[in-house]
Amino acid sequence: SILKKMVSGGKAAYEDVEGLTVSLGVIYALMLPTALNLQNVGFDDGVQSKNFMLMLCTQPDFRSYVVETMTDPSTGDVGTYAPEAFDWNLTLGRGRVLNTKTILESDSSVWKWDGGHPEALYKCGEVKEIAATARAVYEHFPKWRSDAFALMNPKVPLWSDHLSAMTSFGMCIFMSGLLGSLEIYISLCLSSGREDESGKGLERWNSLGFPLLCLNLLFLMGAIMVLMFANDAYSESQDPFFLRSGRMGSYPKIALVGVMLPIKLPFIIGSILAQLRSCRSVLDNNGTSEEIEESQAEVATVDC
């Protein structure tokens, strides 16, 4: 097995360690551009619309600010930068009308998430009246006014901050892991592991280098998970309908639970079982070798 070869050293073991190091570096290099791109696009209009909705869900002062801005002609920018009255009644066909102003001015019986965190967007957005109100008002509310409100209230939770946190952590882990793989590879190349035919040099390097490789692999798996959740949050920001079936009813969540986990679990369990069987085989072989040596010793004693 690879672990046995690493313990004993030798050319084959050096190639195994080198291959693992290079493979980790290549995967890091392939994933890093995705993390960088996701970080750079995390402030587009879709994300800003979720910022607007999140402030409505968690900030009563912002809801009052929206109503005041949209009803006061003296602001000069009612509607789309024009002093025209905004129609609060949203017609939905067949005589159905949603009064968005009434929703915005409702009490805690409707707005149950005042002062909440970004995760409050999920429960809040499941309320169809709130989702429709946010979508209708966002098209007409001046964006610079919502930006100014957020700037004047630094503690207000924003979806862009929530997304930026995940993409930033993911990008930094990928960058650190890539540099770590390069440093491990340089260390391996400068070691005596390739030239030392006895395998002692590689064995000494493996005592520290191989745990670092395992740690770098764990970082890679963690970074991929962070990137997956960040991509999920960004995809949700681009879709105004993602909460119609609830947080776990969207296709990204269905795919995560119904596709990714069932595919991933057999690989995890199979890899662990394969390693355990390999270790057991090594122990059995060692035990057999010891028994043979003892038998030979007994035969030699009898002969004497």
Secondary structure per residue as TSV (DSSP state, phi and psi in degrees):
chain	resnum	aa	ss	phi	psi
A	1	S	-	360.0	166.2
A	2	I	H	-65.0	-36.3
A	3	L	H	-65.4	-39.8
A	4	K	H	-64.6	-42.4
A	5	K	H	-66.5	-33.2
A	6	M	H	-69.7	-35.8
A	7	V	H	-68.9	-41.1
A	8	S	H	-80.5	-16.1
A	9	G	-	77.2	-161.8
A	10	G	S	103.0	171.5
A	11	K	H	-64.6	-42.8
A	12	A	H	-60.5	-41.5
A	13	A	H	-65.7	-38.2
A	14	Y	H	-62.7	-42.7
A	15	E	H	-65.2	-35.6
A	16	D	H	-63.6	-47.5
A	17	V	H	-64.1	-42.8
A	18	E	H	-62.7	-41.9
A	19	G	H	-63.3	-41.8
A	20	L	H	-62.7	-43.2
A	21	T	H	-63.0	-46.8
A	22	V	H	-65.5	-40.5
A	23	S	H	-62.2	-44.0
A	24	L	H	-61.5	-43.6
A	25	G	H	-62.8	-39.8
A	26	V	H	-65.1	-43.2
A	27	I	H	-64.0	-42.9
A	28	Y	H	-58.6	-45.0
A	29	A	H	-64.3	-34.9
A	30	L	H	-72.8	-34.8
A	31	M	H	-85.0	-25.0
A	32	L	H	-59.2	-44.1
A	33	P	H	-60.4	-34.2
A	34	T	H	-63.5	-44.1
A	35	A	H	-65.1	-41.2
A	36	L	H	-64.1	-43.0
A	37	N	H	-64.4	-42.0
A	38	L	H	-64.8	-35.8
A	39	Q	H	-67.1	-36.4
A	40	N	H	-76.8	-27.1
A	41	V	T	-96.5	6.7
A	42	G	T	-78.8	18.6
A	43	F	T	-133.9	24.2
A	44	D	S	-79.1	-173.5
A	45	D	H	-64.9	-34.3
A	46	G	H	-62.8	-42.3
A	47	V	H	-67.2	-38.6
A	48	Q	H	-64.8	-34.6
A	49	S	H	-65.1	-34.9
A	50	K	H	-72.3	-31.6
A	51	N	H	-60.7	-44.6
A	52	F	H	-61.5	-46.3
A	53	M	H	-66.0	-39.4
A	54	L	H	-65.7	-38.1
A	55	M	H	-67.5	-36.8
A	56	L	H	-61.9	-40.7
A	57	C	H	-70.3	-32.1
A	58	T	H	-115.7	-8.6
A	59	Q	-	-125.8	102.1
A	60	P	H	-61.8	-33.4
A	61	D	H	-64.2	-35.3
A	62	F	H	-69.7	-38.2
A	63	R	H	-62.2	-41.8
A	64	S	H	-65.2	-38.8
A	65	Y	H	-63.1	-39.7
A	66	V	H	-63.9	-45.7
A	67	V	H	-63.1	-44.0
A	68	E	H	-62.1	-42.9
A	69	T	H	-66.7	-40.3
A	70	M	H	-80.6	-10.5
A	71	T	H	-112.7	-8.9
A	72	D	-	-102.9	105.0
A	73	P	G	-63.0	-20.3
A	74	S	G	-69.6	-14.4
A	75	T	G	-69.7	-23.6
A	76	G	S	81.3	-1.9
A	77	D	-	-138.2	31.3
A	78	V	H	-63.7	138.5
A	79	G	H	76.3	-141.1
A	80	T	H	-92.5	78.3
A	81	Y	H	53.0	40.2
A	82	A	S	-146.7	137.8
A	83	P	-	-74.6	65.9
A	84	E	-	-123.5	145.6
A	85	A	-	-66.8	136.6
A	86	F	-	-88.7	132.8
A	87	D	-	-83.9	107.5
A	88	W	-	-73.2	-19.4
A	89	N	E	-83.8	116.8
A	90	L	E	-99.6	108.7
A	91	T	E	-77.9	136.3
A	92	L	E	-120.8	13.0
A	93	G	E	87.3	152.8
A	94	R	T	55.3	36.0
A	95	G	T	80.1	1.1
A	96	R	E	-83.0	134.5
A	97	V	E	-135.4	133.0
A	98	L	E	-111.0	117.7
A	99	N	E	-86.4	101.6
A	100	T	H	-66.8	-29.8
A	101	K	H	-66.5	-39.6
A	102	T	H	-62.5	-39.5
A	103	I	H	-64.3	-45.4
A	104	L	H	-64.7	-31.3
A	105	E	T	-93.5	6.5
A	106	S	-	-70.1	163.3
A	107	D	-	-92.2	-161.4
A	108	S	T	-67.5	-10.3
A	109	S	T	-67.8	-25.7
A	110	V	T	-101.5	-47.6
A	111	W	-	-96.6	92.8
A	112	K	-	-98.5	6.8
A	113	W	-	-122.1	23.5
A	114	D	T	-59.3	130.4
A	115	G	T	79.6	9.4
A	116	G	-	-79.8	177.2
A	117	H	-	-92.8	174.6
A	118	P	T	-54.9	-30.9
A	119	E	T	-63.2	-17.4
A	120	A	H	-63.8	-19.9
A	121	L	H	-59.5	-33.1
A	122	Y	H	-65.7	-52.7
A	123	K	H	-66.7	-40.9
A	124	C	H	-64.4	-43.9
A	125	G	H	-69.3	-16.3
A	126	E	T	-71.0	-19.9
A	127	V	S	-76.6	111.9
A	128	K	H	-63.3	-32.8
A	129	E	H	-66.7	-38.7
A	130	I	H	-68.0	-44.7
A	131	A	H	-60.8	-43.9
A	132	A	H	-67.7	-39.2
A	133	T	H	-63.6	-46.8
A	134	A	H	-61.4	-41.4
A	135	R	H	-65.7	-40.4
A	136	A	H	-71.6	-42.3
A	137	V	H	-74.8	-33.8
A	138	Y	H	-59.0	-36.3
A	139	E	T	-63.5	-23.7
A	140	H	T	-113.4	-14.7
A	141	F	S	-80.5	130.7
A	142	P	-	-60.0	125.1
A	143	K	H	-62.9	-36.2
A	144	W	H	-66.0	-23.9
A	145	R	H	-74.0	-39.3
A	146	S	H	-67.4	-36.2
A	147	D	H	-63.1	-43.8
A	148	A	H	-63.2	-39.1
A	149	F	H	-62.7	-43.8
A	150	A	H	-65.0	-37.4
A	151	L	H	-68.6	-33.9
A	152	M	H	-81.2	-10.4
A	153	N	-	-130.1	79.3
A	154	P	T	-60.9	-22.2
A	155	K	T	-87.0	-1.4
A	156	V	S	-68.1	127.0
A	157	P	-	-69.7	139.2
A	158	L	-	-127.3	141.7
A	159	W	H	-65.9	-32.5
A	160	S	H	-65.2	-36.5
A	161	D	H	-66.3	-41.2
A	162	H	H	-59.8	-44.5
A	163	L	H	-71.5	-42.2
A	164	S	H	-62.6	-35.5
A	165	A	H	-61.3	-46.4
A	166	M	H	-67.8	-44.5
A	167	T	H	-67.5	-36.2
A	168	S	H	-67.7	-45.3
A	169	F	H	-63.0	-43.9
A	170	G	H	-61.8	-45.2
A	171	M	H	-62.6	-42.8
A	172	C	H	-66.6	-37.6
A	173	I	H	-65.9	-42.8
A	174	F	H	-62.5	-43.6
A	175	M	H	-64.9	-45.1
A	176	S	H	-64.2	-41.8
A	177	G	H	-64.1	-39.1
A	178	L	H	-64.1	-46.6
A	179	L	H	-65.1	-37.4
A	180	G	H	-62.3	-41.4
A	181	S	H	-62.9	-40.7
A	182	L	H	-63.3	-43.3
A	183	E	H	-66.0	-40.4
A	184	I	H	-63.9	-41.5
A	185	Y	H	-64.9	-41.7
A	186	I	H	-62.9	-43.1
A	187	S	H	-60.9	-41.4
A	188	L	H	-65.5	-41.8
A	189	C	H	-66.9	-34.3
A	190	L	H	-82.3	-10.4
A	191	S	S	-77.1	172.8
A	192	S	S	-90.2	12.1
A	193	G	T	-62.7	-34.5
A	194	R	T	-75.6	-41.3
A	195	E	T	-84.7	-27.0
A	196	D	-	-75.8	102.5
A	197	E	T	-72.0	-19.0
A	198	S	T	-73.6	-18.8
A	199	G	S	84.5	-2.6
A	200	K	H	-68.2	-38.1
A	201	G	H	-63.0	-45.0
A	202	L	H	-68.1	-35.7
A	203	E	H	-63.1	-40.8
A	204	R	H	-67.4	-40.0
A	205	W	H	-64.7	-39.9
A	206	N	H	-64.2	-26.4
A	207	S	H	-60.2	-26.9
A	208	L	H	-117.3	-37.7
A	209	G	H	-68.3	-40.0
A	210	F	H	-67.2	-41.1
A	211	P	H	-59.2	-35.2
A	212	L	H	-65.3	-37.9
A	213	L	H	-62.7	-43.0
A	214	C	H	-63.3	-41.1
A	215	L	H	-63.8	-40.5
A	216	N	H	-65.6	-34.8
A	217	L	H	-65.5	-40.9
A	218	L	H	-63.4	-40.2
A	219	F	H	-61.7	-39.8
A	220	L	H	-63.0	-45.3
A	221	M	H	-63.1	-41.0
A	222	G	H	-64.8	-41.1
A	223	A	H	-64.6	-38.2
A	224	I	H	-65.0	-39.8
A	225	M	H	-65.1	-43.0
A	226	V	H	-61.4	-43.3
A	227	L	H	-64.1	-36.6
A	228	M	H	-63.9	-44.8
A	229	F	H	-67.6	-36.5
A	230	A	H	-64.7	-42.4
A	231	N	H	-64.5	-36.6
A	232	D	H	-62.1	-45.4
A	233	A	H	-65.0	-38.3
A	234	Y	H	-68.7	-41.6
A	235	S	H	-60.7	-40.0
A	236	E	H	-63.8	-35.0
A	237	S	H	-68.9	-23.5
A	238	Q	H	-85.7	-10.9
A	239	D	-	-115.3	109.5
A	240	P	T	-70.3	-7.1
A	241	F	T	-108.1	8.7
A	242	F	T	-68.4	-16.6
A	243	L	T	-103.5	8.3
A	244	R	T	-62.1	-32.4
A	245	S	T	-105.8	16.0
A	246	G	-	88.8	167.5
A	247	R	G	-59.7	-43.5
A	248	M	G	-89.1	2.4
A	249	G	G	-93.0	-7.4
A	250	S	S	-75.9	155.3
A	251	Y	H	-63.6	-36.1
A	252	P	H	-57.8	-39.6
A	253	K	H	-72.8	-38.7
A	254	I	H	-62.8	-42.3
A	255	A	H	-65.5	-38.0
A	256	L	I	-63.0	-48.7
A	257	V	I	-79.4	-38.9
A	258	G	I	-92.2	-17.0
A	259	V	I	-120.7	-56.0
A	260	M	I	-65.4	-49.4
A	261	L	H	-63.4	-45.5
A	262	P	H	-61.8	-32.2
A	263	I	H	-75.9	-38.6
A	264	K	H	-73.4	-39.7
A	265	L	H	-58.6	-46.0
A	266	P	H	-58.9	-36.4
A	267	F	H	-67.0	-41.6
A	268	I	H	-64.9	-51.0
A	269	I	H	-64.4	-43.2
A	270	G	H	-62.9	-39.8
A	271	S	H	-66.0	-41.4
A	272	I	H	-65.5	-45.5
A	273	L	H	-63.8	-39.7
A	274	A	H	-62.7	-40.8
A	275	Q	H	-66.7	-40.8
A	276	L	H	-63.3	-41.3
A	277	R	H	-64.6	-38.2
A	278	S	H	-64.9	-44.4
A	279	C	H	-64.1	-40.1
A	280	R	H	-63.7	-38.7
A	281	S	H	-63.0	-40.5
A	282	V	H	-63.4	-43.6
A	283	L	H	-63.2	-41.8
A	284	D	H	-62.5	-41.7
A	285	N	H	-65.0	-39.9
A	286	N	H	-64.2	-40.9
A	287	G	H	-63.8	-40.5
A	288	T	H	-64.5	-41.1
A	289	S	H	-62.7	-41.5
A	290	E	H	-64.8	-38.9
A	291	E	H	-64.5	-41.1
A	292	I	H	-63.1	-43.0
A	293	E	H	-63.4	-40.6
A	294	E	H	-64.8	-41.3
A	295	S	H	-62.3	-43.7
A	296	Q	H	-63.2	-37.2
A	297	A	H	-64.8	-40.4
A	298	E	H	-65.4	-41.5
A	299	V	H	-62.4	-41.7
A	300	A	H	-63.7	-35.9
A	301	T	H	-66.4	-42.9
A	302	V	H	-62.5	-42.6
A	303	D	H	-61.1	-37.9
A	304	C	-	-66.6	360.0
